[in-house]
Amino acid sequence: MTLIVRTRARAVETLSLDSPHNRNALSAALVGELADALTDAGKDPGVRAVVLTHTGNTFSAGADLKDPPPPEALVALLRQIIELPKPVVARVTGHVRAGGLGLLAACDIAAAATDATFAFTEVRIGVAPAVISLPLLPRTNPRALARHYLTGERFGAAQAQATGLLTTCADDVDAALDPILEGLRRSAPDALAETKRLLTARVLEAFDRDAADLTALSARLFSSPQAREGMTAFLERRDPAWVV
């Protein structure tokens, strides 16, 4: 079963998360297949840029609670997007939750439809947005991010753009992306790679400094009693015991 659909048009490789049955949750299999597709795109001289998008009404619901990837695998995937020598552009026409927001933050440019919604739901199932903080914290507004992290509230595309999660939002996301992709097609490949290195240097510093600690934190929280209760409550569609 293929979980990543690959298409190409005028040197732009589009990778579509294609696991709609679980809302493109980040399973071990999907993370592995996406990593392979990114590796191929990064090595291919015929690819000028990568668009990361989705099928169905959800970009990604976050970690697959039934088949979660190891925290180390998610760290490696996020770093791979950041280090890829080609610009990676997120195209969102649906909803994004939890770990899916880490993918957005790792991308160089992110565009969404105005009716897309976002939420850091980790605190509501007893864990924290640990690993995805590696690309998120260096690239977003700290005060705005604090509210979204701590409450798990759902918020819209305009707020996501103000927070720094999105580059742009529009009713027609493809129309918004047209000039961006045209600009990338007109840019020299080596110049794009070096310019991306300038832009991602501070993000990679966070990976070098904090990845081990945040990976350990994620593993510890996911094995905690509160996480077991939170994930069970989520799967049973009820409130967890701590709700007051």
C-alpha atoms as one frame of an Amber mdcrd trajectory, in Angstrom:
protein
   0.000   0.000   0.000   1.493   3.321  -1.099   1.159   6.106   1.458   2.956
   8.830  -0.508   1.822   9.772  -4.013   4.538  11.340  -6.160   3.833  13.611
  -9.133   5.972  16.156 -10.986   5.297  19.266 -13.066   7.975  21.605 -14.399
  10.641  20.472 -11.911   8.359  20.686  -8.859   7.940  17.312  -7.161   4.660
  16.989  -5.264   4.529  14.485  -2.418   0.977  13.842  -1.212   0.304  12.160
   2.113  -2.228   9.526   1.065  -3.571   7.748   4.122  -7.066   9.245   4.413
  -8.458   6.337   6.426  -6.572   7.637   9.486  -6.439  11.307   8.436  -2.834
  11.010   7.276  -1.653  10.214  10.782   2.110   9.905  11.149   2.478   6.151
  11.347   5.853   4.449  11.295   5.135   3.353   7.720   4.119   6.806   6.472
   7.127   8.490   8.094   9.452   5.930   6.518   7.913   6.256   3.069   7.969
  10.057   3.204  11.631   9.974   4.205  12.403   7.770   1.197  10.522  10.083
  -1.160  12.363  13.124   0.188  15.704  11.363  -0.232  14.912  10.622  -3.868
  13.789  14.205  -4.527  16.864  15.626  -2.848  19.205  13.596  -5.057  17.319
  14.177  -8.317  18.794  17.054 -10.380  15.467  17.318 -12.188  13.736  18.502
  -8.998  13.937  22.209  -8.221  11.490  22.219  -5.280   9.197  19.890  -3.339
   5.552  20.501  -2.481   4.271  18.563   0.536   0.490  18.194   0.483  -2.270
  15.669   1.208  -5.332  13.801   0.042  -8.568  13.984   2.012  -9.679  16.759
   4.339  -6.730  16.522   6.768  -3.094  17.372   6.087  -2.078  15.269   9.098
  -3.748  14.399  12.383  -0.389  13.948  14.132   1.122  10.772  15.481  -0.734
   7.544  14.742  -1.649   6.354  18.231  -2.015   2.771  16.982   1.312   2.684
  15.131   3.415   5.639  16.275   6.873   6.168  14.816   9.777   6.166  17.275
  10.551   9.742  18.387  13.968   9.389  16.748  12.321   8.694  13.377  10.197
  11.830  13.602  13.232  13.908  14.563  15.098  12.497  11.576  12.202  13.289
   9.222  11.891  16.886  10.416  15.630  17.387  10.101  15.603  15.843   6.641
  13.033  18.402   5.444  15.106  21.233   6.890  18.391  19.949   5.450  17.032
  18.973   2.036  18.962  20.998  -0.575  15.683  21.876  -2.302  13.017  24.220
  -0.905  10.069  22.351   0.612   6.669  24.035   0.345   3.660  22.893   2.375
   0.256  23.078   0.693  -2.660  22.661   3.122  -6.328  22.513   2.164  -7.610
  20.770   5.298  -6.925  20.374   8.994  -3.613  20.012  10.810  -3.166  18.641
  14.298  -0.273  17.941  16.692   2.673  16.349  14.888   1.361  17.552  11.549
   2.241  21.058  12.681   5.836  19.920  13.047   5.864  19.072   9.346   4.556
  22.569   8.541   7.212  24.208  10.677   9.979  22.171   9.049   8.955  23.348
   5.561  10.586  26.462   4.153   7.299  27.953   2.962   3.786  26.993   4.087
   0.492  27.986   2.480  -3.024  27.023   3.543  -6.613  27.591   2.542  -8.435
  30.105   4.712 -10.795  27.423   6.053  -7.971  25.173   7.277  -7.809  24.611
  11.030  -4.931  23.883  13.381  -4.463  22.637  16.955  -1.696  21.433  19.239
  -3.753  18.678  20.851  -0.903  17.010  22.755  -1.787  18.453  26.172  -5.314
  17.083  25.814  -4.058  13.498  25.609  -1.449  13.847  28.358   1.745  14.543
  26.390   3.621  17.622  25.121   4.656  18.926  21.687   8.228  17.928  22.430
   9.940  16.778  19.234   8.010  19.142  16.969   9.265  22.055  19.075  12.620
  21.673  17.336  11.470  23.492  14.174   8.536  25.310  15.789  10.199  27.328
  18.546  12.815  29.027  16.339  10.246  29.977  13.682   7.162  31.171  15.534
   5.913  33.976  17.769   6.555  32.824  21.374   3.546  34.564  22.947   1.079
  33.306  20.348   2.566  29.823  20.410   2.252  29.647  24.209  -1.529  29.949
  24.051  -1.848  27.312  21.338   0.561  24.912  23.076  -1.003  25.226  26.536
  -4.711  25.145  25.704  -4.950  22.775  22.749  -7.539  25.137  21.239  -8.398
  24.976  17.580  -7.375  28.071  15.598  -7.717  29.263  12.039  -5.401  30.002
   9.141  -5.173  33.737   9.829  -4.002  33.021  13.382  -1.597  30.392  12.074
  -0.075  32.957   9.749   0.219  35.533  12.551   1.894  32.910  14.741   4.461
  32.132  12.049   3.201  28.665  11.205   2.138  29.788   7.736   3.735  31.991
   5.125   0.372  32.824   3.606  -3.280  31.797   3.538  -5.834  32.352   0.809
  -9.223  31.179  -0.380  -7.435  29.659  -3.381  -4.223  28.193  -2.043  -3.013
  27.124  -5.476  -3.355  30.646  -6.823  -1.351  31.865  -3.819   1.349  29.293
  -4.518   1.650  29.985  -8.240   4.011  32.992  -7.947   6.003  31.249  -5.202
   6.607  28.135  -7.291   7.344  30.257 -10.361   9.951  32.133  -8.354  11.583
  28.874  -7.285  11.644  27.640 -10.891  13.453  30.819 -11.911  16.096  30.454
  -9.175  19.472  28.781  -9.653  19.625  25.374  -7.916  22.933  25.938  -6.101
  21.851  29.422  -5.035  18.613  28.001  -3.638  20.512  25.366  -1.650  22.925
  27.903  -0.148  20.172  30.403   0.600  18.192  27.693   2.355  21.266  26.898
   4.456  21.379  30.531   5.595  17.708  30.442   6.557  17.831  27.133   8.440
  21.071  27.584  10.397  19.338  28.645  13.622  16.778  25.864  13.349  19.512
  23.268  12.980  21.254  24.714  16.028  18.134  23.820  18.007  18.297  20.258
  16.672  21.963  19.922  17.610  21.361  21.322  21.088  17.962  19.880  22.071
  17.057  16.838  19.954  18.306  14.221  22.414  16.560  15.811  25.408  13.259
  16.334  23.579  13.313  12.811  22.183  13.757  11.454  25.710  10.961  13.715
  26.986   8.608  12.494  24.256   9.342   8.842  25.029   8.843   9.407  28.764
   5.543  11.236  28.356   4.080   8.756  25.880   4.717   5.920  28.362   3.194
   7.798  31.325  -0.085   6.900  33.065  -1.638  10.214  32.012  -0.811   9.533
  28.365  -2.322   6.054  28.591  -5.506   7.559  30.018  -5.515  10.374  27.467
  -5.032   8.094  24.466  -7.587   5.608  25.753 -10.104   8.407  26.273  -9.412
   9.720  22.779  -9.976   6.325  21.190 -13.118   5.802  23.286 -14.383   9.300
  22.408 -14.754  10.438  26.014 -13.163  13.037  28.278 -10.039  11.913  30.126
 -10.232  11.619  33.895  -8.472  14.913  34.576 -11.081  17.142  32.902 -12.726
  19.355  35.557
